[in-house]
């Protein structure tokens, strides 16, 4: 690929993430000004690495902080490649900002009628535009432990791409929603989503080995439902990792009015102070996730199918120090609103013990709030916990 083609394709990928056309970029603009920062920057760097025949470091937007600086780097990379050769990696999906990112215009909560899961779960489901899995660390062929991480409301497995190296023996695999880039088609239930993923998980796991499943926020629900399917098929789930995932038996789906308030205050990853908003594809996917969560009411795992180990990883911080002083107009009688906004102390099982009875529960507490879990430096805190628990 020529230098000009490499730059053009790079700007197309970046523009897709932040809703810009390639010819709208100005060389003097910084990525932070354009709204490409934190988790979205990490995820877009993973996109570039996956789709381009070029060496793209994970911190590319920190090293090359303006459009012009990145173009210069890509020209240099293209020149190097032309002499050394190389092949492009498989396409990877864009990552996401916070699991609960949306726009302030969405004040009314739409309703959805839950449809039964057909015998063929892929019936009427459009072909995914991204791979359903992405290897984030290690190699599934040689790792002694494979950890499957299910996405938050963004639907993107690249949300976990900022995690530090967990261990030489550990392979991390992120699962991507089939509805990334086509969230208008995401009308199925949490249970149906699990059916769409389970065959991918089984294909990547060596036969005879027990599974390790985890997920952040709504990803905990997906992990739980996939565990049901695996154990019903005779597989064994050894460990489940629930990352700041509020049990649906105890907590409601997030009200749309709260979403609007948090967005208005710039607390959910949407841009403030004139910076650009979250990409529309992410907004749409999150909205569909909220609808699915609203229709979700889990039942316990069958006796004997509960994982031996269940790890809870919670944050202690709320989004604000004081709701009264924040100016947020929210109903604190809604438990999930308090869960997000207020400092919590040290949560324990908080309802999950009803769904996963008899497991060996372990509790860990990381830095940051719910929306910062996979953002540096808090991703380092999460990585340290995973490294300790997966020894």
C-alpha positions in Angstrom: 0.0 0.0 0.0 1.4 3.4 -1.0 1.9 6.1 1.6 -1.0 8.2 0.3 -3.3 5.1 0.3 -2.2 4.2 3.8 -3.0 7.7 5.1 -6.3 7.9 3.3 -7.4 4.5 4.7 -6.3 5.5 8.2 -8.3 8.7 8.1 -11.3 6.7 6.9 -11.0 4.4 9.9 -10.5 7.2 12.3 -13.3 9.3 10.7 -15.7 6.4 11.1 -15.0 6.4 14.8 -15.6 10.1 15.3 -18.0 10.8 12.5 -15.7 12.8 10.2 -14.9 12.6 6.5 -11.2 12.1 5.6 -11.1 15.6 3.9 -12.3 17.3 7.1 -9.1 16.6 9.1 -6.7 19.5 9.5 -3.0 18.8 10.1 -2.8 21.1 13.1 -5.7 19.6 15.0 -5.0 17.4 18.0 -6.8 14.1 18.5 -8.1 15.2 21.9 -9.7 18.2 20.3 -11.3 15.9 17.8 -12.7 13.8 20.6 -10.4 10.8 20.1 -9.1 10.1 23.6 -9.1 7.5 26.4 -10.8 4.3 25.5 -12.0 5.4 22.1 -8.4 6.3 21.2 -7.2 2.8 22.3 -10.0 1.1 20.4 -9.3 3.1 17.2 -5.6 2.3 17.5 -6.6 -1.4 17.6 -8.8 -0.8 14.5 -5.8 0.6 12.6 -3.5 -2.2 13.7 -6.1 -4.8 12.6 -7.0 -3.3 9.2 -3.7 -1.8 8.0 -0.5 -3.3 6.7 1.5 -1.1 9.1 3.0 -1.1 12.5 0.5 0.7 14.8 1.5 1.0 18.5 -1.3 0.9 21.0 -0.5 4.5 22.1 -0.2 5.9 18.6 -2.5 8.9 19.4 -0.4 9.8 22.4 2.9 9.5 20.5 1.6 11.4 17.5 -0.8 13.9 18.9 -1.8 15.8 15.8 -3.2 14.8 12.4 -0.1 15.9 10.7 2.2 14.0 13.1 0.3 10.8 12.5 0.5 11.3 8.7 4.3 11.7 9.0 4.5 8.5 11.0 2.4 6.6 8.4 4.5 7.9 5.6 7.6 6.6 7.4 5.9 3.3 8.2 4.8 2.8 4.5 8.4 3.5 3.4 9.7 0.9 5.8 7.1 -1.7 4.7 7.8 -1.2 1.0 11.3 -2.4 1.7 10.5 -5.2 4.1 7.1 -6.5 3.0 4.3 -7.8 5.3 0.7 -8.9 5.3 -2.4 -7.2 6.7 -4.0 -8.7 9.8 -7.7 -9.6 10.0 -10.1 -6.8 10.3 -11.0 -5.8 13.8 -13.9 -3.7 15.1 -13.9 -0.3 16.5 -13.8 -0.1 20.3 -16.0 2.1 22.4 -16.1 4.7 25.1 -18.0 4.1 28.3 -20.5 1.2 28.5 -23.2 3.8 29.1 -22.5 6.5 26.5 -25.3 8.2 24.7 -26.7 11.6 23.6 -28.8 14.0 25.6 -31.6 13.9 23.0 -32.7 10.4 24.0 -35.0 11.3 26.8 -37.9 8.8 26.1 -37.3 5.2 26.7 -38.6 3.1 23.8 -40.1 -0.3 24.4 -39.3 -3.6 22.9 -41.3 -6.8 22.7 -39.0 -9.7 23.5 -39.1 -12.3 20.7 -38.6 -16.0 21.2 -35.3 -17.4 20.1 -35.6 -19.4 16.9 -34.1 -22.9 16.6 -31.5 -21.3 14.3 -30.4 -18.3 16.4 -28.9 -16.6 13.3 -32.2 -16.6 11.4 -33.0 -13.0 10.4 -29.8 -11.7 11.9 -27.7 -9.8 9.4 -24.1 -10.9 8.7 -21.8 -9.3 11.2 -19.7 -6.5 9.9 -16.9 -7.3 12.3 -15.3 -10.5 13.6 -17.1 -11.9 16.6 -13.9 -12.3 18.6 -10.5 -10.7 18.9 -7.4 -12.1 20.6 -6.2 -9.3 22.9 -3.3 -11.1 24.6 -1.5 -14.4 24.2 -2.3 -17.3 21.9 -5.3 -19.6 22.5 -3.2 -22.5 21.1 -0.5 -22.3 23.8 -2.1 -20.6 26.8 -2.9 -22.6 29.9 -5.8 -20.2 30.7 -8.1 -18.6 28.1 -10.3 -15.8 29.4 -13.4 -14.8 27.4 -14.4 -11.2 28.1 -17.9 -10.1 27.0 -18.5 -6.5 26.1 -20.3 -3.8 27.9 -23.1 -1.8 26.3 -20.8 -0.6 23.5 -20.7 -4.1 22.2 -17.0 -4.0 21.4 -14.4 -6.5 22.6 -11.7 -3.8 22.1 -12.9 -2.2 25.3 -10.5 -4.5 27.0 -7.6 -3.7 24.7 -6.1 -1.2 27.2 -5.4 -4.0 29.8 -1.8 -4.5 30.6 -0.2 -7.9 30.0 -1.8 -10.4 32.4 0.7 -13.3 32.1 2.6 -15.4 29.7 0.2 -18.3 30.3 -3.0 -16.2 29.8 -4.9 -15.5 26.6 -7.5 -12.8 26.7 -10.2 -13.0 24.0 -12.7 -10.1 23.6 -16.2 -10.9 22.2 -17.7 -8.4 19.8 -21.4 -7.9 19.3 -22.8 -9.1 15.9 -24.6 -5.8 15.8 -21.6 -3.4 15.8 -22.1 -0.9 13.0 -25.7 -2.1 12.5 -27.3 -1.6 15.8 -30.7 -0.9 14.2 -30.9 -4.6 13.8 -30.2 -5.3 17.5 -33.6 -6.2 18.7 -32.9 -9.6 20.4 -32.7 -10.5 24.0 -29.7 -11.0 26.3 -30.3 -14.7 26.1 -30.4 -14.6 22.3 -27.1 -12.7 22.2 -25.5 -15.5 24.2 -26.7 -18.0 21.6 -25.0 -16.0 18.9 -21.7 -16.1 20.8 -21.6 -19.6 22.3 -20.3 -21.4 19.2 -17.5 -18.9 18.8 -16.4 -19.5 22.4 -16.5 -23.3 22.0 -14.5 -23.1 18.8 -11.7 -21.1 20.4 -11.5 -23.2 23.6 -9.4 -26.4 23.4 -11.6 -29.5 24.0 -11.7 -30.8 27.5 -10.6 -27.6 29.2 -12.9 -25.7 31.6 -13.9 -22.2 30.7 -13.2 -18.8 32.3 -15.9 -16.2 31.4 -16.0 -12.6 32.4 -17.7 -9.3 31.6 -18.0 -5.7 32.5 -21.4 -4.2 33.2 -23.9 -5.8 30.8 -21.0 -8.1 29.8 -21.6 -9.9 33.1 -25.1 -10.9 32.0 -23.7 -12.2 28.7 -21.1 -14.2 30.5 -23.7 -15.7 32.8 -26.0 -16.7 29.9 -23.2 -18.2 27.9 -22.2 -20.2 31.1 -25.7 -21.6 31.1 -25.5 -22.8 27.5 -22.0 -24.3 27.9 -22.9 -26.3 31.0 -26.2 -27.4 29.4 -24.0 -28.9 26.6 -21.8 -30.8 29.1 -19.0 -28.3 29.3 -17.5 -27.0 32.6 -17.1 -23.4 33.6 -14.4 -23.1 36.2 -14.5 -19.4 36.8 -16.6 -16.3 36.3 -15.3 -12.8 36.6 -18.0 -10.1 37.1 -16.6 -6.6 36.6 -18.8 -3.9 38.2 -21.8 -5.8 36.9 -24.9 -5.0 38.9 -27.1 -8.1 39.4 -30.3 -7.8 37.4 -32.3 -9.3 40.2 -31.4 -6.3 42.4 -30.9 -3.5 39.9 -33.1 -1.9 37.2 -32.1 -1.1 33.6 -30.7 2.4 33.4 -33.6 4.9 32.9 -33.4 7.1 29.8 -33.9 10.2 32.0 -30.7 9.4 33.9 -28.8 8.8 30.7 -29.8 12.3 29.5 -28.8 13.9 32.8 -25.4 12.2 32.9 -24.8 13.2 29.3 -25.8 16.8 30.0 -23.2 16.9 32.7 -20.5 15.2 30.7 -20.3 12.2 33.0 -20.8 9.4 30.5 -18.1 9.9 27.9 -20.1 12.1 25.6 -18.2 15.2 24.7 -18.4 18.5 26.5 -16.9 21.9 26.2 -17.3 21.9 22.4 -15.6 18.6 21.8 -17.2 16.1 19.4 -19.9 13.6 20.6 -19.6 9.9 20.7 -20.0 8.1 17.4 -23.5 7.4 16.4 -22.8 3.6 16.0 -21.9 3.5 19.6 -24.9 5.5 20.7 -27.2 3.2 18.8 -25.7 0.0 20.2 -25.9 1.2 23.8 -29.5 2.2 23.4 -30.3 -1.3 22.1 -28.4 -2.8 25.0 -30.5 -0.9 27.5 -33.6 -2.2 25.9 -32.4 -5.8 26.1 -31.4 -5.3 29.8 -34.8 -4.0 30.5 -36.4 -7.2 29.3 -33.9 -9.4 31.0 -34.6 -11.4 34.2 -32.1 -14.2 34.8 -32.8 -17.5 36.5 -30.1 -19.5 38.5 -27.7 -21.8 37.0 -28.6 -25.5 37.3 -27.3 -27.4 40.4 -23.8 -28.6 39.8 -23.2 -26.2 36.9 -22.2 -23.2 39.1 -18.5 -22.2 38.5 -16.2 -23.2 41.3 -14.8 -19.7 41.5 -16.7 -16.4 41.1 -14.6 -13.2 41.2 -16.3 -9.9 41.8 -14.4 -6.8 40.8 -16.0 -3.6 42.0 -15.2 0.1 42.0 -15.8 2.1 45.1 -16.1 5.5 43.5 -19.3 7.0 42.3 -19.6 9.4 39.3 -20.0 12.3 41.7 -19.0 13.1 45.2 -22.4 14.6 46.1 -25.5 14.2 44.0 -27.1 17.2 45.7 -24.1 19.4 44.7 -23.8 17.9 41.2 -27.0 19.6 39.9 -28.2 16.3 38.5 -32.0 15.9 38.5 -32.4 12.2 39.1 -34.6 9.9 41.1 -32.4 8.3 43.8 -35.1 5.8 44.6 -33.8 4.0 41.5 -31.1 1.6 42.8 -29.1 1.5 39.6 -28.9 5.3 39.6 -27.4 5.2 43.1 -25.1 2.4 42.0 -23.6 4.6 39.3 -23.6 8.0 41.1 -22.8 7.5 44.7 -19.7 6.2 46.5 -20.4 2.6 47.4 -17.9 1.3 49.9 -17.1 -2.3 49.3 -19.9 -4.3 47.6 -20.1 -8.0 47.9 -22.4 -10.4 45.9 -25.3 -8.0 45.8 -27.8 -10.6 44.5 -25.5 -12.7 42.4 -25.4 -15.3 45.1 -29.0 -16.2 44.1 -27.9 -17.0 40.6 -24.5 -18.5 41.4 -25.1 -20.3 44.7 -22.3 -22.2 46.5 -19.3 -20.8 44.6 -16.1 -19.6 46.2 -16.6 -15.9 46.1 -13.6 -13.5 46.0 -13.9 -9.7 46.1 -11.5 -7.1 44.7 -11.7 -3.4 44.4 -10.1 -1.3 41.7 -9.7 2.4 41.1 -11.9 4.7 39.1 -15.7 4.8 38.6 -17.9 2.6 36.5 -17.1 4.4 33.2 -13.4 4.5 33.8 -12.8 0.7 34.3 -11.0 0.1 31.0 -9.4 3.6 30.7 -5.8 4.1 31.8 -4.6 4.4 34.5 -7.6 2.4 36.0 -7.1 -0.4 33.5 -3.8 -1.0 35.2 -5.7 -1.5 38.4 -8.0 -4.0 36.8 -5.1 -5.8 35.1 -3.3 -6.2 38.4 -6.3 -7.9 40.0 -6.8 -10.2 37.0 -3.1 -11.1 37.1 -3.3 -12.0 40.8 -6.5 -14.1 40.4 -5.5 -15.9 37.3 -2.2 -17.3 38.6 
